[in-house]
Amino acid sequence: MFLSVFDLFKIGVGPSSSHTMGPMVAARRFLTEIRDGDWPRPANAQVSHISVSLHGSLSFTGKGHASDRAILLGLAGFEPKTLDPEQAKAALSDIESTKKVSPQGFGTFSFDPESDLVFDYGPALPQHANGMIFNGFDANGLQLLKRTYFSVGGGFVMSEAELEADAREKDGNTSADDVEPVPYPFRSANEMLSMGVASGLSIADMKRENEVAHTSPQVLDRGLIEVWTAMSDCMDRGLAGEGQLPGGLKVKRRAREIHDQLIAETGSNSFHPHKVMDWLGVYAMAVNEENAAGGKVVTAPTNGAAGVVPAVIRYYLDHCIGATEEGVKTFLLVAGAIGGIIKYNASISGAEVGCQGEVGSASAMAAAGLCAVLGGSNKQVENAAEIALEHHLGMTCDPVAGLVQVPCIERNALGAVKAVTAASLALRGSGDHFVPLDTCIETMRQTGRDMMDEYKETSKGGLAVNLVAC
């Protein structure tokens, strides 16, 4: 399956791509299925009542991640990219008072949030940790339609059939007719490097050729700049934000205060060589504080890891000699290529493999992008991604109170620092190294498979329980 750079970098809302954006997308998709889907419809029967149940990680941490709010907004017809906060607030109030959802173009359905949205705290659905079951009934309570969707990370949503097809493709049981044609169909880092040698092209150039097989060069360039603009705007809002983050933990926003200190120290004698890490950290924290507040954010490749790539791009633009806007496009293309390989061969979902799949993947993507724009060869870029991912292996996802705040915000800052370090180490070498990126990705997949569920975005282990106990 061809994964576009815009599949990995999606403009949406916080605090979670899998627990907020995914449920919203799934709810909207169910509406479309009711209206346009190919399902048996008894004579004159119409869906007039909807119910939803959330399973696995979506149930255990759904309230902290605003999954309930996302379901309501999706059933009201909203989409993550175009969501207007004031309209959303009014819609939620209307649903609470009327016990109905009235999405434009879909009709009106009865839906009582108290009884029709169920957090099922039993075992997760067998196919994936983030499962949702949607039911449609007629006025007499007869079930007319049932659909199960899975939020598989980064805002991606799959049906049962799509999840099975994805597994078949990864097992090599897909016909050539089912694969979207692109000039350089690399599915692994090894294939990517081999195609680069054969073609004489950089990773960015191959990724660009793959993208323009599905769109025009002009649309691609505009889209890349739109993504970076959304990332940068999110960072700027985070750097200006003050007060406490929502959710009850009373976590204070820190990015503005740190940023003000760094600005005040500019040109003074208080400079220390390690201060560049403070800049990296504050860039990343600004994005993730804004994400935690439910603001507009770009999956990179997820919301929980959304600060790493933008922070390293801002570091490139503000602190690296010779940085250009064209370099930002190259950065995003290379990061997208690496992210696609990781998602295809393992996972970017914290609920599936822990935070190694979120911040670890983001750090690998950022390291590769930075290495490329600083002149790295294809082998050095692959090496940079491997170094960054290797040193996130085993990282758990243990959000306190199910909120994307502790340890998530600071974790993005450290992921950005690791990305720059990885890129620098790779650029100091020839590109030859001991552990291939593909081996590291497979190790991450196996580690996630073996990791206890308590450490995979359920808030049932790690900091999520020990901090409360203190």
N, C-alpha and C positions, 0 to 999 in steps of 0.2 A: 504494500500500500504506500503510495506517495504521500509523504508528510511535508506540507508546505511550511515555509518559515512562519507563515501567518497562522498555521495550526498551533504552533508552539508559542508564538507571541500574540496572544489574543487580548484585546482591550475589554475589560470587564469591571467588576466591582469586588470589594473585599467583604469578608476577611479571608475566604478560602475558595480556591478554584474548584476543588473537588466537592466541598461541602456547601458552598454558596452558589457559585456559578453553575455547577453541574446540575443540582436539583432544579434551579430555575430553568435551565435549558430543557431538562427532562419534562417538566410540567408543561412548558410551552409545546414541546413535541407531542405530548399526549393530547393536547387540544387539537393539534393538526391531525393526529391519527383519528380522533373522533370525527372530525369534519371530512377529511379526505382519504382516510385509510381504507384498504381493501379488507373489510371484515364482514362476516355475515350479519345482515340487519333484518330482523323480523319485520313483517309488514307494519308500517306506521310507527315502529318503535324508535324512540329517541332517547339519547342520554340526557338525563336531567339532574343527576346527582353524582358527585365525584368523591372518592375517598382515596387516601394515600397512606402507605406505611413505609417507614424508613428502617433499614436493617444494618447490622454490623456497626462499623465505625460511624456511619451516618446517624445511628440512634444514640450511641454513647456520647458523642461530642457534637451532635447536631445543634443543640440549643446554643452552645458556646460559639459555634460557627455560623449561627443565624440560618441554619437549614430550613427551619420552620418558616421564617420570613421569606426565604427564597422560594419555597414551594408556593406560598400564597401569591407572591408577585408573578411567578411564572404562570400560575393559573389565571391571574388577572391580565395576562397577555404581555407582560414586560420581558425584555431581553437584556442580558448583562451589558452589552456594548452601548445601548442607547438609553439605559435606565436614567430617568430624571428623579432626583431625590424627593422633590416636593410632590410630584405626581405619585410616586411610590408611597409616600407617607399618607396621602389622601386615600389611595386605593386600599391600603391596609386598614385604615379606620373604617372605610365603607364595608369591607368584608366582615370585620368584627361586629358591626352593628346590624347588617342585613343577613348575615350567614349565607351570602351568595357571592359568586364570582361572575363578572360580566365582561370577559375579554372582547375587545372590539373585533368584529368579524367572525366570532365563534358562537355567540349566543349567551345565554345565562344558565348557570348551573348552581344548584344548592350545594353549599360547602360550609360546614361548621368547623372552624379550626379546633374547637375543643374535642369534638368526637370523630371528625373525619380525617384528622392528621395524627397518625399513631406512631410513636417511637417504640419499636419492638426491640426489647433488650435481650431477646433470646439469641441463639446462635446466628451468625451471619449467613446469608444465602451462600450456597456452595460455590457459585461461580466467581464471586468477588466480594471483597470486604465492604464495598459501598453499594448496597442494593436498594432499589426503590420499587414498590409495587403500586401501580395506579389501577383503580377500578372505576368503571362507569356503569351506572344503574339507570333504569327507567323510573317513572314516577311511582311505580308499584314496588320498587325495590328489587326488580329482576336484574341480575348482572348481565350486561350486554357486551362489555369489553373489559379485558384485563391485559395490562402490559407491564413487563418488568424491564427496568433500565438499570444500568450500572454507571456510576460516575468513576471513571478509571484514572483520574488525575489530570490536572492542567485544564479543566473545563471540558474534557472529552466525555461524551456520553454514548454508550452503546446499548443496543438491545441484546437479548439473549442470543438471537441469531447472529448478530454482528460480532459478539464476543466469541462465539464458536467459529465463525469464519476467520477472525483474526488469529485464533489459535491454530487453525488449519494452515493458514498462510505461513505462520512462523515455523510450523512443522514441515513445510515444503510440500503441502498437499493441495496447492492451488494451481490451477491451469494458467497458462500464459495469457489467456483471454481476460482473466480476472485482475491482472496487474496493470495499473495505469502506466503507459509508456513514457519514459523520460530518457534523455540521452545518456545519463550516467546513473543507473539504478543501483547504487551501492546500498547494501543493507548492513554492512559491517565496516569497521575501520580498515580492516585488511583490504576489502574490496575497494574502498575509497582511495587508499594509497596506491593500489595497483592500477586503478583507472587514471589516477593522476600521473603516474609514470608513463602509461600508454599514450595518454592524450597530451602530455606536457602542460596541463592546466593546473592551476591552484585549486584548493578546495573551494574557495569562494567562487571561482569561475565555473567550476562544475555545478555547484549549487545554483548559481545564477542561470545556467543553461537549463537545469531541471525546472526551475521556476517559470522561465519564459516559454517552456513547452506548454504551459497552462494559462499564461497571461501575456500581456505585452510588456516590454522593457519599461515603458513609461509608467504603467500601472504598478509594476513591481517597485520601482524607485519611489513613487509617491507613497506606496504602502509602507515601505521601510522607514521613510521619514515620518510618516504618521505614527508608526509604532514608537520611534525614538522620541518624538514630540510628546506623546502620551506618557512615556516613561519619565521624561525630563520634567514635565508639568507636575506629575505625581510627586517627584522628588522635591520640587520647589514648594509645593503645598505642605509637604512634610517638614521642610526646613523652616516654614513659617508657623506651623501649628503649635499650639500651647494647650496646657491643661491635662486632664486625665483621659485615658482611653476608656471606652465603654466596656461593660462586662462585669464589673464588680470587684476586680482585683485592685483597682485604684492605681494602676500602673501610670506613672507620669511620663508624658512625652519629654524626651531629652534632646532630640536632634537640634532644635532651635538653639537651646542654651549652649550646646557644644559648638555649633556652627558660629554663633556670635563670639565665643571665646577664640576660635581659630581666626576669624576675621580681625578681631582686635589685636591678635598677636602677629598679624602679617607685618613684616618689615621690622619687627622688634628683635632684640637680642636673645629672645627666649626660644629661638629655633633649635629643635633637636631633629636629627635625621629621621627618627621614627615618627615624626609628626605626620608624614604622608599617610601613615596607617590610620591616624585620627580622621583625616579627610575621607579616606575610603570607608571607614566605619560610619561616619556621620551621613554620608551619602546613602549607604544601604539602610541604616536605621530610619532615615527620613521616609523612604519608600515603605518600609514595613510598618512604621507607625501609622502612616496614612492608610495602608491596607487594613490594619487592625481596627481603624476607625470606620471601616466600611466604605472607604473612598474609592475613586476610580483608579484602577491599577492595571498593569499588563502582566499576564502570566509569563513567567520566564524561568523555567517552564511552568511553574505553578505560582499561586498567590503567596503561599507560605515561604517561597524562595524568590519572591519577586524583586528583592532589593539587590541581589548579587550582580546580575548583568548590567543594570543601569548604573550601579556604583562604579563598576570597572570601566564602563564607557565614559562616564563623567571624569573619572581619573585619567583616562586616555586623552580626553579633550582638554582638560585643565592643567595637566601635569606632564604630559609627554610632548617632546619636541616634534614638530611636523604633523601634528594631528589635524585631520580634515573631516569634512562632512562625508566625503566619499569613503573615508576610513570607517565611519560609523556604519555605513551600508555593508561594507566588507565584514565588519565585526559581527553584525547580526546574521549575515548569511552563513558564516563559519560556525557561529554559535548554534544556529538552527540545524546545520548539518550534523553536528555532534549530538545535539539534543534528540534529533530524530533517530539516530543510531541507538542511543541509550533507551529511548522509549520502545523502539521496535524489539530490541533484544532483552530488555529487562522491564523496568517500570519507572515512572516519575511520581508515583502515588505513595504518599507517606502511610496511607492505610494498608498498602500492599507490601512495601519493603522498608518502611521507616524513613527517617529524614535523610538517610544516605541517598535516597531516590529523589529527594527534593533539593535541599541545599547542596548535596553532593553533586547532583547532575548540573545544577546551576553554576557551581564553581568550575566544573569541567568545561561547560559551555563558555563561560567568561574567560577562562584561561586560554582556551583555543582561539577565541576571538581576538584577545589582546596579543597573543603570540603572532597571529596572522598579520595584524595591522602594524606590528613593530618589525615586520620583515621576515618572520619565520618561514621556513620551508614547510611543505606538507608533513614531513616526518617530525619536525619540531612541534608543529601544531598538534599532531596526534599525541606526542609525548607530553605536551603541556596538559592536555585533557586527562591523560592517564594519571599524571602526578596528582592533579587536583582531586580526581575521583578516588584514587587509592587512599588518600588520607582523610576521606570521609567514610570509608567502609565501616559498617557496624553501627553507624549513628542511628539512635532510636528517635522515634517521634513520640514525645511525652508531654504534650501541651497542658499546662496547669489550667484547670477548670474548663478544658476544651476550647480555650481561647488562643488565637494566633498571636500571642504576646510574649509569654515566658515559656521556653527560652528562645522562641522563634526570632524575635527582633534582633537580639545580639548575635544569634547564630548566623544571620545573613551578613553581619559585619565581618565576622570571622571567615565566612565563606568567600567574601570579596578579597580579604587579605591573602587567603590561601591561593586564590586564583592568580593574583599578581605574582606571588612567590613562585607558583608553578610555571607560569609563562616565562619568568626570568630564568629559572633553572633550565627550562627547555632551550631557551635562546643561547645559554652558555654552552650547550652541548651540540652534538652533531645530528641529533634526532634518533640515534641508535640507543636503545634502552632495554632493560631486562624484562619488564612485564608489558606485554602488548595491551592496548586499550581494550580490545575485545575480551581478553582474559579478565581484566579488571571489571568490565561490565557483567560478565558471566558470574564472577565472584560476588558482585553486588546482588545479583538476582538470587543466587543460592543463599547468601547471607540473609536476605529478606525473607526467603521461603522458610528458613530455619528459625527466624526470630519469633519469639513468643508474641501472641496477639496483644498482650498487655503493653508492648512497646511499639505498637503500630497504630497510633492516632486513636486510641480508645480512652486515653486518660485514666487507665487502670494500673499503670506502673510508672517507675522512674520518678522524675521530679513531680509529676502530676499528683502522686500520692504522698511522697515523702515531704514535700514542701508544706502541704496541708497539715501533716502530722507534727511538723515542728511548731 
